[in-house]
Amino acid sequence: ADGKGLSIWDKFSHTPEKMSQDDNGDIACDSYNKFAEDIENLKILRVKHYRFSISWSRIMPDGTNKKINEAGLNYYHRLVDALLAADITPQ
């Protein structure tokens, strides 16, 4: 979505016979599209810190710094801003 490149996981999970029942994890928890809902749930749980990983293939879709994906950067800006607004410390 939004210009994300392929990661090692994307390639591995689409390799025949590597995953059980032809699963691939393309969507998984879908935090990219549901981060606002996720943050609401974190607030309900009174979470004070939230650790997340950066998907580098979302920011540098070709694996280099030749092309920076602005949509990917904007996602992380929105995520961090929403966490801070909810009084949750991003980690």
C-alpha positions in Angstrom: 0.0 0.0 0.0 1.1 3.6 -0.7 4.3 2.7 -2.4 5.8 0.1 0.0 8.4 -2.1 -1.5 8.9 -5.8 -0.9 10.7 -6.9 2.2 12.6 -10.1 3.0 9.5 -11.3 4.8 7.2 -10.5 1.8 9.4 -12.7 -0.5 9.8 -15.5 2.1 6.1 -15.7 2.9 5.2 -16.0 -0.8 7.8 -18.8 -1.4 6.0 -22.1 -2.2 6.0 -24.6 0.7 7.5 -22.1 3.2 4.2 -21.2 4.9 1.5 -23.4 6.4 -1.8 -23.6 4.4 -0.6 -21.0 1.9 -0.8 -18.2 4.5 1.4 -15.2 3.8 0.8 -12.5 6.4 0.2 -9.7 3.8 -2.4 -8.1 6.0 -1.8 -9.6 9.5 -3.1 -7.1 12.1 -3.5 -4.3 9.5 -2.1 -1.6 11.8 -1.2 0.5 8.8 -4.9 1.1 8.2 -6.2 0.7 11.7 -3.6 2.5 13.8 -6.2 5.0 15.2 -8.4 2.1 16.3 -5.3 0.5 17.8 -4.5 3.6 19.8 -8.0 3.8 21.1 -7.6 0.3 22.4 -4.3 1.2 23.9 -5.9 4.1 25.8 -8.7 1.7 27.1 -5.9 -0.6 28.4 -4.1 2.4 29.9 -0.9 1.7 28.1 1.7 4.3 28.7 4.4 3.1 26.2 4.1 1.6 22.7 7.0 -0.1 21.0 6.8 -0.5 17.2 9.1 -1.4 14.4 9.8 0.6 11.3 9.1 -1.2 8.1 12.1 0.1 6.1 10.6 -1.2 2.9 7.7 1.3 3.5 10.2 4.2 3.7 12.8 3.0 1.2 10.8 0.8 -1.2 13.8 -0.1 -3.4 16.1 -0.9 -0.5 18.2 2.2 -1.0 17.9 5.9 -0.1 17.5 6.9 -3.8 13.8 7.1 -3.5 12.1 8.0 -0.1 8.5 7.1 0.1 6.7 10.2 1.5 3.5 8.2 2.2 5.5 5.8 4.3 7.1 8.7 6.3 3.8 10.3 6.7 2.3 7.1 8.2 5.0 7.1 10.9 4.5 10.8 11.6 0.8 10.2 12.0 1.4 7.2 14.2 3.8 9.0 16.5 1.7 12.2 16.7 -1.4 10.1 17.6 0.5 8.2 20.3 1.7 11.5 21.8 -1.8 13.0 21.7 -3.0 9.9 23.6 -0.3 10.4 26.2 1.4 7.2 25.1 5.2 7.3 24.7 6.4 5.9 21.4 9.3 3.5 21.7 
